[in-house]
Amino acid sequence: MAGVHDGHRERLRQRYGALGPDAFADHELLELLLTYAIPRRDTNETAHLLLKRFGSLSGVLAAGLDELQSVSGIGPQAAQLIHLQAALERRAALRRLRTRNGRPLLNTPVRSARYAELLLRHEHSERLYALCLSTQLTLLCARPVGSGSLNELTVYPRTIVELALLQHAHCVVLAHNHPSGDPLPSQADAETTETVRAALQSVHIGLLDHIVVGDGYLYSFSAQSVLRLVGDGVETLTAEEYERQRAARSAAAIVSEEYRGA
């Protein structure tokens, strides 16, 4: 069986070299990665187990070392390799946002969105962060100030104001995630934004933006647009354009599902 697995591994590596990652399904990318930590076993089954356990590729990368090792077939070396991929990705992305003084510069909705995505894209439950900024719009701190439903944010404005005063913040950016994947803000999100804005204004601190992180898409209250981050670029969509794209993706997924089942 070792020879069979060796041949399959070599074919995976050759295909990756020829076609790149976009030609691979999520489980195939994981399968190939695991071959560098698991020398002889079939890594295809282990890749599927990881995706089943954590729900998605993002979920796998967000998992802790102990969580990864709870999956059959994943030992310390494989867990560290996966964990290292996520750490490298996060470190490189943060470097792109840093200024000369070493602090992330959040002076545009896109830069704030990139930072918010780094904080929240692997979260499985809803969390709210306050990002406190200096007069130069560099990050002073990013602190979680709530979790659960934003319908329950009655206590958070005071917490956010106290944090901003403690940090001597010039302004604040709010960031929270929608585990559903839909970045469009709810009525509760809009109401919370205005409540926090008023609370901060009472102590002469501005609310610069509120970023909602979805699955591959983000919403900026300041830009009043949906943002799709593509490499170092960005695609800006109205809510209506985003809804049309989502409908098209759903239709394509249904067709693909029917095709696979045929």
NUTIBA-455693 format. One record per residue (C-alpha): residue number from 0; residue in three letters; x, y, z. Coordinates in pm, 1 decimal. Example, Ala and Ser with C-alpha at 12.3 -4.5 7.8 and 13.67 -1.06 7.14 Angstrom:
# NUTIBA-455693
{0,ala,{1230.0,-450.0,780.0}};
{1,ser,{1367.0,-106.0,714.0}};
This chain:
# NUTIBA-455693
{0,met,{0.0,0.0,0.0}};
{1,ala,{291.9,233.3,64.0}};
{2,gly,{377.7,225.0,-307.8}};
{3,val,{19.6,312.5,-401.4}};
{4,his,{18.9,609.2,-162.3}};
{5,asp,{363.5,721.6,-282.4}};
{6,gly,{243.5,729.4,-642.8}};
{7,his,{-69.4,922.9,-549.6}};
{8,arg,{133.4,1174.9,-348.4}};
{9,glu,{371.8,1231.1,-637.9}};
{10,arg,{80.5,1287.7,-875.7}};
{11,leu,{-69.4,1541.7,-633.0}};
{12,arg,{261.5,1728.1,-612.8}};
{13,gln,{307.3,1728.1,-989.1}};
{14,arg,{-47.7,1855.4,-1042.0}};
{15,tyr,{8.0,2130.9,-786.2}};
{16,gly,{331.1,2232.1,-957.9}};
{17,ala,{163.8,2240.2,-1298.6}};
{18,leu,{-175.4,2391.1,-1214.5}};
{19,gly,{-141.8,2564.3,-875.6}};
{20,pro,{-382.2,2570.3,-579.1}};
{21,asp,{-687.8,2691.5,-771.0}};
{22,ala,{-711.1,2353.0,-944.4}};
{23,phe,{-750.1,2176.7,-608.2}};
{24,ala,{-1057.5,2121.8,-392.6}};
{25,asp,{-1022.7,2211.0,-23.5}};
{26,his,{-977.5,1849.4,83.0}};
{27,glu,{-706.8,1799.4,-181.7}};
{28,leu,{-506.3,2099.1,-57.3}};
{29,leu,{-524.3,1961.8,296.4}};
{30,glu,{-439.3,1614.5,172.0}};
{31,leu,{-127.8,1744.9,-3.7}};
{32,leu,{-21.3,1953.3,296.5}};
{33,leu,{-52.3,1654.1,528.0}};
{34,thr,{182.0,1445.1,312.0}};
{35,tyr,{468.0,1661.4,441.1}};
{36,ala,{394.9,1562.0,802.2}};
{37,ile,{247.1,1211.7,764.3}};
{38,pro,{500.8,996.9,579.2}};
{39,arg,{313.4,679.0,487.4}};
{40,arg,{-59.0,680.6,567.6}};
{41,asp,{-338.5,778.9,329.7}};
{42,thr,{-394.4,1149.2,401.0}};
{43,asn,{-711.7,1178.5,191.1}};
{44,glu,{-930.8,1031.7,463.4}};
{45,thr,{-763.1,1247.6,729.3}};
{46,ala,{-826.4,1561.5,522.0}};
{47,his,{-1195.4,1475.2,497.6}};
{48,leu,{-1210.0,1411.9,874.1}};
{49,leu,{-1058.3,1755.3,941.8}};
{50,leu,{-1312.4,1931.5,720.7}};
{51,lys,{-1597.3,1735.0,878.1}};
{52,arg,{-1477.0,1818.2,1230.9}};
{53,phe,{-1416.3,2192.1,1176.1}};
{54,gly,{-1669.5,2265.2,902.7}};
{55,ser,{-1445.5,2438.5,649.0}};
{56,leu,{-1087.5,2510.2,550.8}};
{57,ser,{-1105.2,2831.9,755.2}};
{58,gly,{-1223.2,2629.8,1053.4}};
{59,val,{-928.4,2391.1,1019.9}};
{60,leu,{-681.2,2681.6,1011.5}};
{61,ala,{-848.9,2841.9,1313.6}};
{62,ala,{-827.6,2527.1,1526.5}};
{63,gly,{-586.4,2501.3,1816.9}};
{64,leu,{-315.6,2237.5,1844.2}};
{65,asp,{-511.8,2025.2,2091.5}};
{66,glu,{-826.8,2048.5,1879.0}};
{67,leu,{-637.6,1935.9,1569.5}};
{68,gln,{-485.3,1639.9,1751.8}};
{69,ser,{-832.4,1525.0,1856.9}};
{70,val,{-890.2,1423.1,1492.6}};
{71,ser,{-795.0,1066.4,1406.1}};
{72,gly,{-468.9,1056.5,1211.6}};
{73,ile,{-341.3,1396.3,1328.1}};
{74,gly,{-36.8,1379.6,1553.2}};
{75,pro,{176.7,1660.1,1698.9}};
{76,gln,{381.5,1711.6,1381.3}};
{77,ala,{78.9,1736.8,1150.0}};
{78,ala,{-103.4,1964.4,1396.5}};
{79,gln,{196.6,2198.3,1415.2}};
{80,leu,{226.5,2209.5,1035.3}};
{81,ile,{-138.6,2315.8,995.3}};
{82,his,{-110.9,2564.4,1282.2}};
{83,leu,{205.2,2710.6,1128.0}};
{84,gln,{27.6,2771.5,795.2}};
{85,ala,{-234.5,2983.8,972.3}};
{86,ala,{31.1,3169.8,1174.1}};
{87,leu,{233.9,3252.2,862.4}};
{88,glu,{-75.5,3369.1,675.1}};
{89,arg,{-179.3,3596.0,960.9}};
{90,arg,{172.1,3734.1,1015.4}};
{91,ala,{218.7,3816.6,645.3}};
{92,ala,{-121.0,3985.7,624.4}};
{93,leu,{-49.8,4195.9,934.3}};
{94,arg,{286.5,4303.2,791.7}};
{95,arg,{109.1,4449.9,487.9}};
{96,leu,{-93.8,4675.2,718.6}};
{97,arg,{193.7,4800.1,933.6}};
{98,thr,{354.7,5143.6,919.8}};
{99,arg,{711.1,5242.2,1007.4}};
{100,asn,{634.0,5252.0,1378.7}};
{101,gly,{515.7,4892.5,1361.7}};
{102,arg,{145.9,4961.4,1418.6}};
{103,pro,{-128.7,4880.0,1166.1}};
{104,leu,{-250.6,5190.7,982.7}};
{105,leu,{-630.9,5181.9,949.5}};
{106,asn,{-684.9,5500.6,751.5}};
{107,thr,{-929.0,5363.6,490.3}};
{108,pro,{-1233.2,5134.2,498.3}};
{109,val,{-1034.1,4874.3,302.5}};
{110,arg,{-744.7,4867.6,551.5}};
{111,ser,{-989.7,4849.2,843.7}};
{112,ala,{-1173.1,4568.2,665.2}};
{113,arg,{-850.6,4373.5,610.5}};
{114,tyr,{-763.5,4398.6,978.9}};
{115,ala,{-1116.5,4303.8,1086.7}};
{116,glu,{-1106.9,3999.2,861.6}};
{117,leu,{-780.0,3886.9,1020.7}};
{118,leu,{-937.3,3915.5,1365.0}};
{119,leu,{-1267.6,3749.5,1290.5}};
{120,arg,{-1269.2,3531.1,981.8}};
{121,his,{-1203.7,3209.2,1176.3}};
{122,glu,{-1454.4,3277.5,1456.2}};
{123,his,{-1741.2,3028.9,1483.6}};
{124,ser,{-1960.9,3247.5,1706.3}};
{125,glu,{-2048.9,3616.8,1685.7}};
{126,arg,{-1792.9,3848.9,1846.1}};
{127,leu,{-1759.3,4225.9,1864.6}};
{128,tyr,{-1422.8,4405.6,1872.4}};
{129,ala,{-1338.7,4769.2,1942.1}};
{130,leu,{-1032.7,4894.9,1753.7}};
{131,cys,{-893.1,5206.6,1922.0}};
{132,leu,{-698.8,5440.4,1691.4}};
{133,ser,{-453.7,5725.3,1744.2}};
{134,thr,{-473.3,6070.5,1584.2}};
{135,gln,{-262.6,5924.6,1299.5}};
{136,leu,{-519.5,5641.6,1265.2}};
{137,thr,{-271.4,5376.3,1374.2}};
{138,leu,{-399.4,5093.8,1593.1}};
{139,leu,{-359.3,5139.0,1969.0}};
{140,cys,{-542.0,4819.6,2065.0}};
{141,ala,{-801.6,4569.4,1945.0}};
{142,arg,{-1013.9,4427.0,2226.0}};
{143,pro,{-1317.0,4196.0,2228.0}};
{144,val,{-1606.5,4379.7,2392.0}};
{145,gly,{-1885.9,4129.6,2343.7}};
{146,ser,{-2001.1,3798.2,2205.4}};
{147,gly,{-2331.0,3644.6,2110.2}};
{148,ser,{-2616.9,3831.0,1944.0}};
{149,leu,{-2587.0,4202.7,1873.6}};
{150,asn,{-2946.5,4230.0,1995.4}};
{151,glu,{-2794.9,4206.6,2346.6}};
{152,leu,{-2547.4,4495.1,2320.5}};
{153,thr,{-2710.0,4719.5,2582.4}};
{154,val,{-2404.3,4709.3,2809.9}};
{155,tyr,{-2137.7,4746.2,2544.1}};
{156,pro,{-2142.9,5121.3,2469.1}};
{157,arg,{-2015.5,5205.5,2817.4}};
{158,thr,{-1750.7,4932.4,2793.1}};
{159,ile,{-1634.3,5071.6,2458.6}};
{160,val,{-1623.6,5429.3,2590.1}};
{161,glu,{-1420.4,5323.2,2894.7}};
{162,leu,{-1174.2,5133.6,2675.0}};
{163,ala,{-1135.8,5427.5,2435.2}};
{164,leu,{-1071.3,5669.9,2723.0}};
{165,leu,{-819.8,5432.2,2880.7}};
{166,gln,{-630.6,5409.4,2550.7}};
{167,his,{-652.1,5787.2,2487.4}};
{168,ala,{-809.0,5699.1,2152.6}};
{169,his,{-882.3,5962.8,1890.4}};
{170,cys,{-1148.3,5741.0,1732.1}};
{171,val,{-1280.2,5384.7,1725.8}};
{172,val,{-1362.8,5126.2,1460.7}};
{173,leu,{-1612.0,4854.7,1552.3}};
{174,ala,{-1576.6,4510.4,1394.9}};
{175,his,{-1797.0,4206.4,1431.6}};
{176,asn,{-1865.2,3889.3,1236.8}};
{177,his,{-2174.3,3717.6,1101.9}};
{178,pro,{-2122.8,3339.3,1134.6}};
{179,ser,{-2396.7,3297.1,872.5}};
{180,gly,{-2149.6,3438.7,619.2}};
{181,asp,{-2380.1,3721.8,508.9}};
{182,pro,{-2202.6,4057.9,562.9}};
{183,leu,{-2510.7,4275.5,518.0}};
{184,pro,{-2592.7,4454.7,846.4}};
{185,ser,{-2913.5,4383.8,1033.3}};
{186,gln,{-3138.4,4648.4,1186.2}};
{187,ala,{-2983.5,4562.1,1523.1}};
{188,asp,{-2636.1,4624.4,1377.4}};
{189,ala,{-2742.1,4969.1,1253.3}};
{190,glu,{-2903.0,5060.0,1585.5}};
{191,thr,{-2597.5,4945.5,1780.6}};
{192,thr,{-2372.7,5153.5,1555.2}};
{193,glu,{-2571.0,5469.8,1626.0}};
{194,thr,{-2589.0,5398.2,2000.3}};
{195,val,{-2211.8,5352.7,2021.8}};
{196,arg,{-2152.9,5658.2,1801.8}};
{197,ala,{-2360.1,5876.1,2036.5}};
{198,ala,{-2187.4,5736.2,2346.2}};
{199,leu,{-1841.9,5807.3,2202.0}};
{200,gln,{-1940.3,6154.7,2084.2}};
{201,ser,{-2040.9,6241.7,2440.2}};
{202,val,{-1671.3,6215.9,2535.6}};
{203,his,{-1545.9,6372.4,2208.7}};
{204,ile,{-1427.4,6047.5,2049.0}};
{205,gly,{-1534.4,5958.9,1696.1}};
{206,leu,{-1670.7,5633.0,1559.2}};
{207,leu,{-1480.3,5601.2,1232.3}};
{208,asp,{-1641.3,5285.7,1093.9}};
{209,his,{-1819.4,4960.9,1172.9}};
{210,ile,{-1702.2,4658.2,973.3}};
{211,val,{-1916.8,4344.2,942.7}};
{212,val,{-1717.1,4034.3,845.7}};
{213,gly,{-1892.5,3769.0,638.7}};
{214,asp,{-1763.8,3472.9,439.2}};
{215,gly,{-1525.9,3630.8,189.3}};
{216,tyr,{-1721.2,3958.5,193.5}};
{217,leu,{-1730.2,4250.4,439.7}};
{218,tyr,{-1956.8,4548.8,491.2}};
{219,ser,{-1831.3,4897.7,580.3}};
{220,phe,{-2081.2,5137.2,739.1}};
{221,ser,{-1850.2,5425.0,646.0}};
{222,ala,{-1829.1,5328.7,277.6}};
{223,gln,{-2188.8,5198.3,280.1}};
{224,ser,{-2064.6,4919.0,55.7}};
{225,val,{-1985.0,4550.0,51.8}};
{226,leu,{-1612.1,4484.2,8.0}};
{227,arg,{-1460.3,4171.3,-140.1}};
{228,leu,{-1087.2,4149.7,-72.4}};
{229,val,{-902.7,3988.9,-363.8}};
{230,gly,{-529.8,3954.9,-295.3}};
{231,asp,{-400.9,4309.2,-253.1}};
{232,gly,{-700.9,4449.4,-440.7}};
{233,val,{-1063.9,4506.8,-351.7}};
{234,glu,{-1399.1,4479.6,-526.8}};
{235,thr,{-1662.8,4726.3,-406.5}};
{236,leu,{-2029.4,4627.8,-436.2}};
{237,thr,{-2359.5,4784.7,-346.3}};
{238,ala,{-2591.2,4573.1,-132.3}};
{239,glu,{-2800.0,4503.2,-443.3}};
{240,glu,{-2495.0,4388.2,-642.1}};
{241,tyr,{-2390.5,4162.4,-355.9}};
{242,glu,{-2739.4,4007.6,-340.2}};
{243,arg,{-2729.0,3938.3,-714.9}};
{244,gln,{-2387.4,3772.9,-682.6}};
{245,arg,{-2508.2,3564.8,-388.8}};
{246,ala,{-2813.1,3447.9,-586.0}};
{247,ala,{-2587.9,3353.3,-877.8}};
{248,arg,{-2353.0,3158.6,-646.7}};
{249,ser,{-2648.2,2973.6,-492.8}};
{250,ala,{-2781.1,2880.4,-836.9}};
{251,ala,{-2436.9,2758.9,-945.9}};
{252,ala,{-2404.0,2549.3,-629.3}};
{253,ile,{-2740.8,2383.4,-694.9}};
{254,val,{-2641.5,2300.5,-1054.0}};
{255,ser,{-2305.9,2163.1,-933.7}};
{256,glu,{-2479.9,1949.2,-671.1}};
{257,glu,{-2721.1,1812.8,-931.5}};
{258,tyr,{-2430.3,1739.5,-1166.6}};
{259,arg,{-2236.2,1547.1,-901.0}};
{260,gly,{-2547.6,1348.3,-812.4}};
{261,ala,{-2630.1,1261.4,-1172.4}};
